[in-house]
Amino acid sequence: MVTANEEIELSGDDQRVVVDLTGGGLRSYSARGREVLDGYAAGEASPSGRGQVLIPWPNRLEDGSYEFDGRHHQLELNEPERSNAIHGLVRFAQWTVATREAKRAVVEHELEPQPGYPFALALSIEYSLSLSGLRVQTTATNAGSEPCPYGSGAHPYVTLGTETVDEAVLHAPGRVVLHSDERGLPRETEPVDGTDYDFTRPRPIGSTQLDHAFTDLHRGLDGLARVELADPGSRAALSLWADESYGYLQLFTGDPLPDVARRSLAVEPMTCPANAFRTGEGLIRLEPGESFTSAWGISPA
């Protein structure tokens, strides 16, 4: 196995990807001479979740506590102002390089048992470039002797190079929106039809503030759900796709974050919604030795 450096770079087909080995996520992705991700500078810690890997749960967990197989677990509240645990346990962990080629790399991390999550996961993420764009495949294997709860997500902010996303035309597949309370925890669902959150037909984002998860995703004949973003002025466009393992998508315009403030759109594929460790919605149960693989990617136009 190759020892990890701080980051690795992939390039080819007029594309460039930088993977940050602190967290194992995407620091940068450019294609055809323009930035596709609203990333961050080399040597910086990822701000506002940019490009991060969200394992073993995405989004928020109420009070950081849950029960699994009759046992109670308490996680650190790393969003203390809302009394939540947020975005898993690997965002700032060190990953290592297992495979490295010009247009493909595999990074790995062993998530050890710890307070609040006394389970072992062997994690592997494959990043690859092709003519169709970037593909990200995540595999988690239960490396322990007991079943464990699992969820996965990713947190890329996509950009078309515009000052804000207000004029960008968004086409999103979610037919049901999850409404959250002041703690960011989903409390009710609603069909998007007739609401400000209906982007099942392409239209400008406008002044709509998005920090919502969506489900009941429309999928193409290939089984993929797609979020498409286009700038009518420059004709720049991109598509973020997610396979059938991702039943939820979070869309976030970053209004409360000064470093985002609507200049980009977070499109977050998630295998489960917020609070899944408590509600069980979309939660994956991994038996000892069992693996779960999921894939998403970005196709710039």
Secondary structure by P-SEA (a helix, b strand, c coil): ccccccccccccccbbbbbcccccccccccccccccccccccccccccccccccccccccccccccccccbbbbccccccccccccccccccbbbbbccccccbbbbbbbbcccccccbbbbbbbbbbcccccbbbbbbbcccccbbbbbccbbbbbbbccccccccbbbbbcccbbbbbcccccccccccccccccccccccccccccccccccccccccccbbbbbbbbcccccbbbbbbcccccbbbbbccccccccccccccccccccccccccccccbbbbcccbbbbbbcccccc
